[in-house]
Amino acid sequence: MKQIKRYLFPFLCIMISIPSFHYALQNKSDESSKGKVVALDYYFNHEIKKSAEGKEYQFHYIWEDQENSGFSVLGGLIESLGATISKIPQAPTFSELRNVGIYIIVDPDTPQETASPNNISDSSIAEIVRWVKAGGVLVLMANDFGNCEFEHLNRLADSFGIHFNEDSRNKLSGAEFDGGKFDHLPDHPIFKNVKEIFIKEISTLKLSLSAEPILVDGKDIIMAGTEYGRGFVSAVGDPWLYNEYIDHRRLPDEFQNYEAGKNLFKWLLDKSSTAKKNQAQPHSSLSHRPPTPEAFEAEKSL
């Protein structure tokens, strides 16, 4: 019996250590993302609606919004990578952005969406450009024609050689998912182990300076990126990672927007500079954890 225990103990130690080692390898990128802050603009995109009780609140492409229109699932995805999510509710300054690794601007408001929209000013552009040049990662997600303020957004994007064409590709209605399919994906970190993604109603891109296409379909540039100073800019003409289309609330199972979104932010976090959590204002007002992909699958089965 003593001999059995003698050989069994090392064997058990090895068996216990294997899963831990495997988990450590899986979460290597999570460790490298710890302490990094991903901030979402709440100023240029600032849509308001009233609750049943008449109380006004912000919605649409924000962390708190858990409806189809929100970014709550994307926020959970980013946190799962080890980063912290934050929000910037006023015009950005370099002193604030210097504590942020990634800054996301999504779908700036039009007068039809917001009575007095906060347009991207020249002073804001100067602050953002200075921050990117110093090492920040800027993510621009526009929208299609009629659903996004392009004049001032393009002043910012043009600084980096990226221009939104103010068109509307993949104009779809209902469940016309095939019209938004992209399945000829390039060999790029965003599309690792991804076969199909879905994006509809897109503003295509025009590039100059050192900007390079990431996803091209026919003659249309769908996604692009560029190094700028020590930083990086990523652009796409749609907020394609919002709740409705990041997983399978409505999206057919063959589309892999969630996986592509995870790849995207892993890639961008690797490019971003580290910002200490106590320097930024971490976003902690989510009432509960955003629903997971498993929760979506359970919801589908009801």
C-alpha positions as CSV (number, residue, x, y, z in Angstrom):
1,M,0.0,0.0,0.0
2,K,2.8,2.4,0.9
3,Q,4.4,1.7,-2.6
4,I,1.1,2.6,-4.3
5,K,0.8,5.8,-2.3
6,R,4.4,6.6,-3.2
7,Y,3.7,6.5,-6.9
8,L,0.1,7.7,-6.8
9,F,0.9,11.1,-5.1
10,P,3.1,12.4,-7.9
11,F,0.6,11.2,-10.5
12,L,-2.2,13.1,-8.8
13,C,-0.1,16.2,-8.6
14,I,0.6,16.0,-12.3
15,M,-3.1,15.5,-13.1
16,I,-4.1,18.5,-10.9
17,S,-1.5,20.7,-12.5
18,I,-2.4,20.0,-16.1
19,P,-5.8,21.8,-16.1
20,S,-4.2,24.7,-14.2
21,F,-1.4,24.9,-16.8
22,H,-4.0,24.7,-19.6
23,Y,-6.1,27.5,-18.0
24,A,-3.0,29.7,-17.6
25,L,-2.2,29.3,-21.3
26,Q,-5.7,30.2,-22.3
27,N,-5.7,33.3,-20.1
28,K,-2.2,34.6,-21.1
29,S,-3.8,37.5,-23.0
30,D,-6.1,38.2,-20.1
31,E,-3.1,38.7,-17.8
32,S,-1.5,41.0,-20.4
33,S,-4.6,43.1,-20.5
34,K,-4.9,43.6,-16.7
35,G,-4.8,47.2,-15.7
36,K,-5.7,48.5,-19.1
37,V,-8.8,50.7,-19.5
38,V,-11.2,50.8,-22.4
39,A,-13.2,54.0,-22.3
40,L,-16.4,54.6,-24.3
41,D,-17.6,58.0,-25.4
42,Y,-20.8,59.2,-23.8
43,Y,-20.6,62.7,-25.1
44,F,-20.7,62.8,-28.9
45,N,-23.1,59.9,-28.7
46,H,-25.7,61.0,-26.1
47,E,-29.2,59.9,-26.9
48,I,-31.9,60.3,-24.3
49,K,-35.3,58.7,-23.8
50,K,-37.9,58.6,-21.0
51,S,-38.8,55.7,-18.8
52,A,-42.4,54.7,-18.2
53,E,-42.2,56.9,-15.1
54,G,-41.1,59.9,-17.2
55,K,-37.5,59.8,-16.0
56,E,-34.9,60.6,-18.7
57,Y,-31.9,58.3,-19.2
58,Q,-29.1,57.8,-21.8
59,F,-29.3,54.7,-24.0
60,H,-27.9,53.4,-27.3
61,Y,-24.4,52.1,-27.7
62,I,-23.5,52.5,-24.0
63,W,-22.3,50.0,-21.4
64,E,-25.5,50.1,-19.2
65,D,-27.9,49.4,-22.1
66,Q,-28.8,45.8,-22.0
67,E,-31.5,46.0,-24.7
68,N,-30.7,45.2,-28.3
69,S,-29.4,48.7,-28.7
70,G,-26.7,48.5,-26.0
71,F,-23.1,47.6,-25.5
72,S,-23.5,45.6,-22.3
73,V,-22.4,42.3,-23.9
74,L,-19.3,44.0,-25.4
75,G,-18.5,45.5,-22.0
76,G,-18.6,42.0,-20.5
77,L,-16.5,40.6,-23.3
78,I,-13.8,43.3,-22.7
79,E,-13.8,42.6,-19.0
80,S,-13.4,38.9,-19.6
81,L,-10.1,39.8,-21.3
82,G,-8.9,41.3,-18.1
83,A,-9.4,45.0,-18.9
84,T,-11.6,47.6,-17.2
85,I,-14.4,49.5,-18.9
86,S,-14.9,53.2,-18.3
87,K,-16.9,56.0,-19.8
88,I,-16.0,59.6,-20.8
89,P,-19.2,61.7,-20.4
90,Q,-17.6,65.0,-21.5
91,A,-15.4,66.3,-24.3
92,P,-12.2,64.4,-24.1
93,T,-8.9,66.0,-23.0
94,F,-5.4,64.7,-23.3
95,S,-5.0,64.6,-19.5
96,E,-8.0,62.3,-19.2
97,L,-7.2,60.2,-22.2
98,R,-3.6,59.6,-21.0
99,N,-5.1,57.2,-18.4
100,V,-6.9,55.2,-21.1
101,G,-5.6,52.4,-23.3
102,I,-8.5,52.4,-25.8
103,Y,-11.0,55.1,-26.5
104,I,-14.1,54.2,-28.5
105,I,-16.3,56.8,-30.4
106,V,-19.5,55.3,-31.8
107,D,-22.1,56.9,-34.0
108,P,-22.0,60.6,-33.1
109,D,-25.5,62.1,-32.9
110,T,-27.4,63.9,-35.6
111,P,-30.0,66.7,-34.8
112,Q,-32.7,64.1,-35.6
113,E,-31.4,61.9,-32.7
114,T,-30.5,64.6,-30.2
115,A,-31.9,68.1,-29.9
116,S,-28.5,69.7,-29.3
117,P,-25.8,67.3,-30.4
118,N,-22.3,67.6,-29.1
119,N,-20.3,67.7,-32.3
120,I,-16.6,66.7,-32.4
121,S,-14.9,70.1,-32.1
122,D,-11.5,71.1,-33.5
123,S,-10.2,71.3,-29.9
124,S,-11.4,67.8,-29.2
125,I,-9.7,66.6,-32.4
126,A,-6.4,68.2,-31.3
127,E,-6.6,66.4,-27.9
128,I,-7.5,63.0,-29.4
129,V,-4.8,63.3,-32.1
130,R,-2.2,64.2,-29.5
131,W,-3.2,61.2,-27.4
132,V,-3.1,58.7,-30.3
133,K,0.3,60.1,-31.3
134,A,1.5,59.4,-27.7
135,G,0.4,55.8,-27.8
136,G,-3.4,55.6,-27.5
137,V,-5.6,53.3,-29.5
138,L,-8.7,55.0,-31.0
139,V,-11.7,52.9,-32.2
140,L,-14.1,54.7,-34.6
141,M,-17.4,53.0,-35.3
142,A,-19.7,55.2,-37.5
143,N,-23.0,54.2,-39.0
144,D,-24.7,54.5,-42.4
145,F,-25.9,57.7,-44.2
146,G,-28.7,59.4,-42.3
147,N,-27.9,57.7,-38.9
148,C,-24.6,59.4,-38.1
149,E,-23.0,62.9,-37.9
150,F,-20.3,62.7,-40.5
151,E,-19.0,66.2,-41.0
152,H,-17.2,66.5,-37.7
153,L,-16.4,62.7,-37.4
154,N,-14.6,62.9,-40.7
155,R,-12.6,65.9,-39.6
156,L,-11.2,63.6,-36.9
157,A,-10.9,60.5,-39.0
158,D,-9.2,62.4,-41.9
159,S,-6.4,63.3,-39.5
160,F,-5.4,59.6,-39.7
161,G,-6.1,59.1,-43.4
162,I,-9.5,57.5,-42.9
163,H,-12.7,58.9,-44.4
164,F,-16.3,57.6,-44.0
165,N,-18.0,57.8,-47.4
166,E,-21.5,58.6,-46.0
167,D,-23.1,55.8,-48.0
168,S,-25.3,52.8,-46.9
169,R,-24.0,49.4,-48.0
170,N,-26.0,46.3,-47.1
171,K,-29.3,48.1,-46.5
172,L,-31.5,45.3,-45.2
173,S,-34.8,44.7,-43.5
174,G,-36.2,42.0,-41.3
175,A,-34.2,38.7,-41.4
176,E,-32.2,39.3,-44.6
177,F,-29.1,38.1,-43.0
178,D,-27.4,36.8,-46.1
179,G,-27.2,40.3,-47.4
180,G,-24.9,41.3,-44.5
181,K,-22.7,38.3,-44.7
182,F,-18.9,38.6,-45.0
183,D,-17.4,35.1,-45.5
184,H,-14.2,35.9,-47.5
185,L,-12.2,37.0,-44.5
186,P,-8.5,37.9,-44.7
187,D,-5.7,36.3,-42.7
188,H,-5.8,38.8,-39.9
189,P,-5.9,38.5,-36.0
190,I,-9.5,39.8,-36.0
191,F,-10.7,36.9,-38.0
192,K,-8.7,34.1,-36.4
193,N,-10.9,31.0,-36.4
194,V,-13.8,33.1,-37.7
195,K,-15.6,32.0,-40.9
196,E,-18.5,34.5,-41.1
197,I,-19.5,37.8,-39.7
198,F,-22.6,40.0,-40.2
199,I,-22.6,43.8,-40.7
200,K,-25.5,45.7,-42.2
201,E,-26.1,49.3,-43.2
202,I,-22.4,50.3,-43.4
203,S,-20.6,53.5,-44.4
204,T,-17.7,52.3,-46.5
205,L,-14.2,53.9,-46.2
206,K,-11.7,55.8,-48.3
207,L,-8.1,55.7,-47.2
208,S,-5.1,58.0,-47.6
209,L,-1.8,58.7,-45.8
210,S,-0.6,55.4,-44.3
211,A,-4.0,53.9,-43.5
212,E,-4.5,50.3,-44.7
213,P,-7.6,48.2,-45.4
214,I,-8.3,45.3,-43.1
215,L,-11.5,44.0,-44.6
216,V,-12.4,44.6,-48.3
217,D,-15.4,43.2,-50.2
218,G,-15.4,43.9,-53.9
219,K,-14.4,47.6,-54.3
220,D,-15.6,48.5,-50.8
221,I,-13.3,49.0,-47.8
222,I,-15.3,47.8,-44.8
223,M,-12.6,48.0,-42.0
224,A,-9.3,49.8,-41.9
225,G,-6.5,50.7,-39.5
226,T,-3.4,52.8,-39.3
227,E,-0.5,53.4,-37.0
228,Y,-0.1,57.0,-36.0
229,G,2.9,58.0,-34.0
230,R,3.1,55.4,-31.2
231,G,-0.6,54.8,-31.4
232,F,-3.2,53.1,-33.6
233,V,-6.6,53.9,-35.1
234,S,-9.2,51.3,-36.1
235,A,-12.3,52.2,-38.1
236,V,-15.5,50.5,-39.4
237,G,-18.6,52.1,-40.7
238,D,-21.1,50.5,-38.3
239,P,-21.4,49.8,-34.5
240,W,-21.5,46.2,-35.4
241,L,-20.8,44.8,-32.0
242,Y,-23.9,46.0,-30.2
243,N,-26.1,43.5,-28.3
244,E,-28.5,42.6,-31.1
245,Y,-25.7,41.4,-33.4
246,I,-22.8,40.5,-31.2
247,D,-24.2,37.1,-30.5
248,H,-27.4,35.2,-31.2
249,R,-30.3,37.2,-29.9
250,R,-31.4,37.5,-33.6
251,L,-28.2,36.5,-35.4
252,P,-28.2,33.0,-36.9
253,D,-25.7,30.6,-35.4
254,E,-23.3,30.6,-38.3
255,F,-22.3,34.2,-37.8
256,Q,-19.4,34.8,-35.4
257,N,-19.5,38.4,-34.5
258,Y,-18.8,37.6,-30.8
259,E,-15.7,35.7,-31.6
260,A,-14.5,38.4,-34.0
261,G,-15.2,41.1,-31.4
262,K,-13.2,39.2,-28.9
263,N,-10.3,38.8,-31.3
264,L,-10.6,42.5,-32.2
265,F,-10.2,43.7,-28.6
266,K,-7.5,41.2,-27.8
267,W,-5.6,42.6,-30.7
268,L,-6.2,46.2,-29.8
269,L,-5.4,45.7,-26.1
270,D,-2.0,44.3,-27.1
271,K,-1.4,47.5,-29.0
272,S,-2.6,49.8,-26.2
273,S,-0.6,51.4,-23.5
274,T,-1.3,50.3,-19.9
275,A,-3.4,52.7,-17.7
276,K,-3.7,52.1,-14.0
277,K,-7.3,51.4,-12.9
278,N,-7.2,54.0,-10.2
279,Q,-6.2,56.7,-12.6
280,A,-9.4,56.4,-14.8
281,Q,-12.9,56.3,-13.6
282,P,-13.9,52.6,-13.9
283,H,-17.5,52.0,-14.9
284,S,-19.2,50.2,-12.0
285,S,-22.9,51.1,-12.3
286,L,-24.0,48.0,-14.2
287,S,-26.8,46.6,-12.1
288,H,-25.7,43.1,-12.9
289,R,-23.4,41.2,-15.1
290,P,-24.2,41.4,-18.8
291,P,-25.8,38.2,-20.1
292,T,-23.3,35.6,-21.4
293,P,-23.5,33.8,-24.7
294,E,-24.7,30.8,-22.8
295,A,-27.6,32.9,-21.5
296,F,-28.5,33.8,-25.0
297,E,-28.6,30.2,-26.0
298,A,-30.8,29.4,-23.1
299,E,-33.1,32.3,-24.1
300,K,-33.3,31.0,-27.6
301,S,-34.5,27.6,-26.4
302,L,-37.5,29.1,-24.4
